[in-house]
Each structure stands twice: as structure tokens, then as C-alpha cells.
Amino acid sequence: MEVKVAKNSGFCFGVKRAVDSVYEQIEKGGSIYTYGPIIHNEQVVKELEDKGVKIIVSRDELEGISEGTVIIRSHGVSREIYDMINARGLKIVDATCPFVKKIHEIVKQESTQGRHIAVIGSREHPEVKGIVSYIEGDFTVIENEDEANDFTMPDNRELCVVSQTTFNRNKFQELVEIFKEKGYHVIVANTICNATEERQTEAKRIASCVDAMIVIGGAGSSNTQKLYEICKRECDNTQYIQTLDDLVLNSIESIKCVGITAGASTPKKIIQEVQNYVRANF
């Protein structure tokens, strides 16, 4: 059986930087916390917890900490949380992805100049929650085409459109066109990171020419979910798994070629385990 493994799979720059930041603090010792899971991968988070890293997920938990180091997750946090950590005199290690930090700067600047901000992405995702906290004024979060069609500018101001870094680029462009067709003066800041675009493009190409596709990533990983959706459209026999234990390949006799890709928070060792298993057993 032929196996095609995406070159652009596994930890992206921002994720690797964040995980490395945690291990650097572990070596220094002391009480270490991350605000929210450092990345969206359950196996990595569990390994860090086993090394003594504690996860805090609320303001109440943060208020209960009097000393130690708080590491900001790769998705970023709201400005209010950042200010709370500073006010409590805790040490901050900011592992927010630089591409996400750039969006914070863009929305703050554009909103300060009076523009309405449209953030395209999932409103419940921590990255989006962090982004909107830096907006000085009103904003709208748009998740899909229906919401874009229903959107009405509250006045005649300019509209600045940004995106969650892991959003599907083609869908982003489609939503921007809807705003333009409404006649709004649209300023577009394309904030989808290059690694996301390359990963999605390669996954689509591989999925279009295989008999089965395996997408590996955490259950809460937005970018992995996007990869699954893209691959599923190209290859109906697409599976979304977190680890090798989840893998079930059906209709083996008709499968001659398998493709493998993985989200930005998936460790290389998990990808390698899946790859080795498929090569050895099918």
C-alpha cells in the first residue's frame, strides 16, 4: 500500500514556540501555570501536567494564585486576563503566536481610527475571544455565509475585516466578497497564517488522489477540523483521529493509497506512529 504523508503537518512555528516555552520554565523550576491549555492537543497537555504544569481556565482560579509563572497559551488571552496577571505581580511568559499578536495590533489600531471591525472565525474559540478584547469600539464576529449575508453595517463607517489565523482561506475570501457586494467600504487584513494556507492546500491535493485519508489532531483543534472538512470534500473515506488508537480503516481490499495529514498542534511522534502502523499492517 502506498502512503502519502503531508510535509506540512505537525507543530507549526507558533505551537512549537509555545510548547518550548513551557519546557524552558519547567527546567527553571517553581510553580508553573498556563492560562488555558497551551495548545489544543490533549496528549501534549497531559504530558505537561505530569511534569507539574497546572492549567487555569478562569478569573477565579487566577485570583487564587499568589506566586509563580503564568504562561499565556498560543491562542492568546483577552486583554483583561493579561492585565490581571500583571496586577497580581505574577511572572508572565507570553507564548501567544506572533501571528495572533499581529491581529491584536491591527484591530486596536483600526478600531481606534473609528472603523467597525468584522472578525471572521468561531466566536467561542479562545483566539477570537482574545482578538475582540483589543477592539476599541464595536465589532461583529462572523462565522459563516448566512451571518455574512445577514450582516448590516450600523452606519456609514469603513469596515475592517480580519480573520482567525486558522480559518479556511477560500471561505474567508467568499465572505469578504459578500461584504463588498453590499457596497461597504471594506479594508481587508488577510490574517490567515501562511502555514495554515500551505497545510490546507497540501491536504486538499493529497486527499484528491488517495483512497483513504487520515487527519490527525486534537478534538478541540480548529485548524484540524478545517483540514478534516477540506479532505472530506475531496475523499469521502476520511477519518479524523486523535491517536493511533482511534484508527479504523474499512474496506481494506479497495484501498491502494492512504494519505495522512495532521493539525498544527499534533506532535510528530503521533504522526509517525500512525504512518508506521499503516505501512506495516496494510
C-alpha positions in Angstrom: 0.0 0.0 0.0 1.2 3.5 -0.9 1.2 6.1 1.9 1.4 9.8 1.2 2.3 11.9 4.2 1.8 15.7 4.1 5.1 17.5 4.5 3.2 20.4 6.2 1.9 18.5 9.2 2.6 18.6 12.9 3.7 21.5 15.0 3.7 24.9 13.3 6.1 27.7 14.4 3.7 29.2 16.9 2.8 25.9 18.6 6.5 24.8 18.8 7.4 28.1 20.3 4.6 27.8 22.9 5.5 24.3 23.9 9.2 25.1 24.1 8.4 28.0 26.3 6.7 25.7 28.8 9.6 23.2 28.9 12.1 26.1 29.4 10.1 27.2 32.5 9.9 23.6 33.8 13.7 23.5 33.7 13.9 26.7 35.8 11.5 25.2 38.4 8.9 26.9 40.5 5.1 27.0 40.2 4.1 27.0 36.5 0.6 27.7 35.2 -0.8 28.0 31.7 -3.9 30.1 31.1 -6.0 27.6 29.2 -4.4 24.6 27.5 -1.1 25.8 26.0 -2.2 24.2 22.7 -5.2 22.2 21.5 -3.7 18.7 21.9 -4.8 16.5 24.8 -1.7 14.3 24.7 0.8 17.3 24.9 -1.3 18.9 27.7 -1.3 15.7 29.7 2.4 15.3 29.4 2.9 18.8 30.7 0.5 18.2 33.6 2.5 15.1 34.5 5.5 17.4 34.8 3.7 19.6 37.3 2.3 22.3 35.0 -1.2 23.4 36.1 -3.9 24.8 33.9 -6.1 27.6 35.0 -9.2 28.5 33.0 -11.0 31.2 34.9 -10.5 34.6 36.6 -11.4 33.0 40.0 -8.6 30.5 39.6 -6.2 33.3 38.6 -7.2 35.3 41.7 -6.2 32.3 43.8 -2.6 32.4 42.7 -0.1 34.5 44.7 3.2 33.4 43.2 4.6 31.6 40.2 4.8 31.9 36.4 1.8 32.1 34.2 2.4 31.2 30.5 -0.1 32.7 28.0 -1.3 30.0 25.6 -0.5 30.1 21.9 -4.0 31.3 21.1 -3.6 34.3 23.3 -5.9 35.6 26.1 -8.1 38.7 26.5 -6.5 42.0 27.5 -8.4 41.8 30.8 -6.7 38.5 31.7 -3.3 39.8 30.8 -3.9 42.9 32.9 -5.0 40.7 35.9 -1.8 38.6 35.7 0.3 41.8 35.8 -1.7 43.3 38.6 -1.1 40.2 40.8 2.6 40.6 40.3 3.0 37.2 38.7 5.7 36.5 36.2 4.3 36.4 32.6 5.7 34.3 29.8 3.8 35.3 26.7 3.6 32.3 24.3 0.9 33.9 22.1 1.6 33.1 18.5 3.2 36.2 16.8 0.6 36.0 14.0 -2.2 36.3 16.6 -0.4 39.2 18.3 -0.3 40.9 15.0 -4.1 40.7 14.8 -4.4 42.3 18.2 -2.4 45.2 17.0 -4.4 45.5 13.8 -7.8 45.6 15.4 -6.7 48.0 18.1 -5.3 50.4 15.5 -8.2 50.2 13.0 -10.9 50.5 15.7 -9.1 53.4 17.3 -9.5 55.1 13.9 -13.2 54.6 14.0 -13.6 51.6 11.8 -16.1 48.8 12.5 -14.3 45.5 12.9 -15.6 42.2 11.5 -13.7 39.2 12.8 -14.2 36.1 10.7 -13.9 32.9 12.8 -15.5 31.0 15.6 -16.8 33.3 18.4 -16.3 30.6 21.0 -12.6 30.0 20.0 -10.1 31.4 22.5 -8.2 33.1 19.8 -11.3 35.1 18.7 -12.2 35.9 22.3 -8.7 37.3 22.7 -8.9 39.3 19.4 -12.1 41.1 20.2 -10.9 42.2 23.6 -8.4 44.5 21.8 -11.0 46.3 19.8 -11.7 49.9 20.9 -15.4 50.1 19.9 -18.0 48.0 18.3 -17.4 44.8 16.3 -19.1 41.8 14.8 -18.0 38.2 14.7 -18.9 36.3 11.5 -18.8 32.5 11.4 -20.4 31.6 8.1 -22.1 32.7 4.9 -25.5 33.1 6.5 -24.2 35.5 9.1 -22.3 37.5 6.4 -25.5 37.8 4.4 -27.4 39.0 7.5 -24.8 41.5 8.5 -25.7 45.2 8.2 -23.3 48.0 8.9 -24.6 50.1 11.8 -23.6 53.3 10.0 -21.5 54.5 7.0 -18.1 53.9 8.5 -15.4 51.8 6.9 -15.4 48.1 7.6 -12.1 46.4 8.6 -12.2 42.6 8.1 -9.7 40.3 9.9 -9.7 36.5 10.3 -8.9 33.9 12.8 -5.5 32.6 11.8 -6.7 29.1 11.1 -9.8 30.0 9.0 -10.2 28.5 5.6 -8.8 31.0 3.1 -11.3 30.3 0.3 -14.2 30.7 2.7 -12.6 33.9 4.0 -12.5 35.4 0.5 -16.1 34.4 -0.2 -17.3 36.2 3.0 -15.2 39.3 2.1 -16.9 39.3 -1.3 -20.3 39.3 0.4 -19.4 42.5 2.3 -18.1 44.1 -0.9 -21.3 43.3 -2.8 -23.3 45.1 -0.1 -21.5 48.2 -1.2 -19.5 48.7 2.0 -16.0 50.3 2.0 -14.1 47.2 3.1 -10.5 47.2 4.3 -9.2 43.6 4.3 -6.4 42.4 6.6 -5.6 38.9 5.5 -4.5 37.4 8.8 -4.7 33.7 8.0 -1.1 32.5 8.6 0.9 31.1 5.7 1.4 27.8 7.5 -2.3 27.3 7.6 -2.8 28.0 3.9 0.1 25.7 2.9 -1.2 22.9 5.2 -4.8 23.2 3.7 -3.6 23.4 0.1 -1.4 20.3 0.5 -4.1 18.3 2.4 -6.6 19.1 -0.4 -4.1 17.9 -3.1 -3.3 14.7 -1.3 -6.9 13.9 -0.4 -7.9 14.3 -4.1 -5.7 11.4 -5.2 -6.0 8.8 -2.4 -8.5 6.0 -1.5 -8.5 6.9 2.2 -7.4 10.0 4.1 -6.4 10.2 7.8 -6.4 13.6 9.6 -4.7 13.6 13.0 -5.3 16.2 15.7 -6.9 17.2 19.0 -10.6 17.1 19.4 -10.7 20.9 20.2 -8.3 21.9 17.4 -9.9 24.4 15.0 -7.3 24.1 12.3 -7.5 20.2 12.4 -11.3 20.5 12.0 -10.8 22.7 8.9 -8.3 20.1 7.5 -10.9 17.4 8.0 -13.6 19.4 6.2 -11.3 20.1 3.3 -10.2 16.5 3.0 -13.7 15.1 3.4 -14.9 17.1 0.4 -12.1 15.5 -1.7 -12.1 12.0 -0.2 -15.3 10.6 1.3 -13.3 7.9 3.1 -11.6 10.4 5.5 -11.1 9.8 9.2 -10.4 12.3 12.0 -8.4 10.7 14.8 -6.5 11.9 17.8 -4.1 9.0 18.2 -3.4 5.6 16.6 -5.9 4.0 19.0 -8.8 5.8 17.1 -7.8 4.5 13.7 -10.2 2.1 11.8 -9.6 1.5 8.1 -12.6 -0.1 6.4 -12.8 -1.8 3.0 -9.1 -2.5 3.1 -9.2 -4.6 -0.1 -10.2 -1.5 -2.1 -7.6 0.8 -0.5 -4.4 1.1 -2.6 -3.2 4.5 -1.3 -3.6 6.3 2.0 -3.0 10.0 2.7 -2.0 11.4 6.1 -2.1 14.9 7.4 -2.2 16.5 10.8 -3.1 19.7 12.6 -0.7 22.3 13.8 -0.8 21.0 17.4 -0.1 17.4 16.6 3.2 16.0 17.8 5.5 14.4 15.2 5.6 11.2 17.2 1.9 10.6 16.9 2.1 11.2 13.1 5.0 8.8 12.9 3.1 6.1 14.9 0.1 6.3 12.5 2.4 6.3 9.5 4.4 3.3 10.7 1.3 1.3 11.6 -0.4 1.8 8.2 2.8 0.9 6.3 3.3 -2.3 8.4 -0.2 -3.6 8.6 -1.9 -2.8 5.3 
